Amino acid sequence: MSDLAPEDAKLVTLARATRARVGASEGAAVRDLDGRTYAAASVALPSLALSALQVCVAMAISSGSTGLEAAVVLADGEPDLRAVTDFAGAGVPVHVGDARGAVARTVVS
């Protein structure tokens, strides 16, 4: 996490804390084009299943955001970036880490 810009390190902290608070399998956080941040955990109900990143994108959209600057997703396994790409297009850096918050790589939507 030390190689990340301070604004992106904040996203890691938010994603990690949100995931841990509810004991979810995933945590994510995004920063929109206005600098607002949204953090969420994955949702796993019999009638609704959303990744943490999908919840963050939905929160940003429902708050009137028009795009994303960056995202973080903390989970075991490969993240699905389709929600980020659908909403914000190509070129959004997504920092990917494990459930503990150790960022391993950055991919681009």
Secondary structure, 3 states (H helix, E strand, C coil): CCCCCHHHHHHHHHHHHHHHHHCCCEEEEEEECCCCEEEEECEEECCEEECHHHHHHHHHHHCCCCCEEEEEEEECCCCCCHHHHHHHCCCCEEEEECCCCCEEEEEEC
